[in-house]
Amino acid sequence: MSQLVVTAYRPRPGQEAELLTCVRDHLPLLRRSGLATDRPGVVMRAADGTLVEVFEWLSASAIDRADANSEVRDLWDRFAACCDYVPLADLPECRVIFSPFQPMAL
């Protein structure tokens, strides 16, 4: 069974462009690797610059397989160098019923 996930990436100072590049590369790589579905992904920006990505893993086991994929690990290392992963609850937008985010075109 697939899993729809929402992840928030807060860029480190001066790393906004690199983070955007990582997010652009993320879903296409997961799809090429047979780890994510073809469901369209969504990327949004919070007021503080945090990027929020919504995508669908092919299955729960796909997450484990991603961790063992060297190409995916390399991309995740790039993410780790340019951002911090933050819980959605840390975003002020998520404290209201209709959470407003700026849509991003990748």
C-alpha positions as CSV (number, residue, x, y, z in Angstrom):
1,M,0.0,0.0,0.0
2,S,1.3,3.4,-0.9
3,Q,2.0,6.2,1.6
4,L,1.4,9.9,1.0
5,V,3.9,12.0,3.0
6,V,4.5,15.6,3.8
7,T,8.0,16.8,4.6
8,A,9.3,20.2,5.6
9,Y,12.9,21.4,4.8
10,R,14.2,24.6,6.4
11,P,17.1,26.0,4.4
12,R,20.3,26.9,6.2
13,P,21.4,30.5,5.7
14,G,22.6,31.1,2.1
15,Q,21.4,27.6,1.0
16,E,18.0,28.4,-0.4
17,A,19.1,27.8,-4.1
18,E,20.8,24.5,-3.3
19,L,17.7,23.3,-1.3
20,L,15.5,24.1,-4.3
21,T,17.8,22.1,-6.5
22,C,17.6,19.2,-4.2
23,V,13.8,19.3,-4.0
24,R,13.6,19.5,-7.9
25,D,15.8,16.4,-8.1
26,H,14.1,14.4,-5.3
27,L,10.8,13.1,-6.8
28,P,12.2,12.4,-10.3
29,L,15.0,10.3,-8.7
30,L,12.6,8.4,-6.5
31,R,10.4,7.6,-9.5
32,R,13.3,6.5,-11.6
33,S,14.4,4.2,-8.8
34,G,10.9,2.7,-8.6
35,L,10.3,4.1,-5.1
36,A,7.5,6.8,-5.7
37,T,4.3,6.7,-7.5
38,D,3.3,8.9,-10.5
39,R,1.0,10.9,-8.4
40,P,1.9,14.6,-8.9
41,G,4.0,16.0,-6.1
42,V,3.4,19.4,-4.6
43,V,6.0,21.8,-3.3
44,M,5.1,24.9,-1.2
45,R,6.9,27.6,0.6
46,A,6.2,28.8,4.1
47,A,6.5,32.4,5.1
48,D,9.9,31.7,6.8
49,G,11.3,30.1,3.6
50,T,10.8,26.5,4.6
51,L,9.9,24.3,1.7
52,V,7.1,21.7,2.1
53,E,7.0,18.7,-0.2
54,V,4.1,16.3,-0.6
55,F,4.7,13.0,-2.5
56,E,3.6,9.4,-2.5
57,W,6.0,6.5,-1.7
58,L,5.1,3.4,-3.7
59,S,5.0,1.4,-0.4
60,A,6.2,1.3,3.1
61,S,9.1,-1.0,2.0
62,A,10.0,1.6,-0.7
63,I,11.2,3.8,2.2
64,D,13.6,1.1,3.4
65,R,14.8,0.4,-0.2
66,A,15.4,4.2,-0.7
67,D,17.8,4.1,2.3
68,A,19.8,1.3,0.6
69,N,19.9,3.1,-2.7
70,S,23.3,4.9,-3.1
71,E,22.0,7.5,-5.6
72,V,19.1,8.4,-3.2
73,R,21.5,8.5,-0.2
74,D,23.8,10.9,-2.1
75,L,20.8,13.2,-2.7
76,W,19.8,13.0,0.9
77,D,23.3,13.9,1.9
78,R,23.0,17.0,-0.2
79,F,19.7,17.8,1.6
80,A,21.4,17.4,5.0
81,A,24.1,19.8,3.9
82,C,21.7,22.6,3.0
83,C,18.7,22.2,5.3
84,D,17.2,21.0,8.5
85,Y,14.1,18.7,8.5
86,V,11.4,20.3,10.6
87,P,8.1,19.0,11.9
88,L,5.1,20.5,10.3
89,A,3.9,21.5,13.8
90,D,6.8,24.0,13.9
91,L,5.4,26.0,11.0
92,P,3.0,28.8,12.0
93,E,0.9,28.0,8.8
94,C,0.0,24.6,10.3
95,R,-1.6,26.1,13.4
96,V,-4.7,27.3,11.4
97,I,-7.4,25.3,9.8
98,F,-6.6,26.3,6.2
99,S,-2.8,26.4,6.2
100,P,-1.7,29.0,3.7
101,F,1.5,28.3,1.7
102,Q,3.0,29.8,-1.4
103,P,2.7,27.4,-4.3
104,M,6.1,26.6,-6.0
105,A,6.5,25.7,-9.7
106,L,9.5,23.4,-10.1
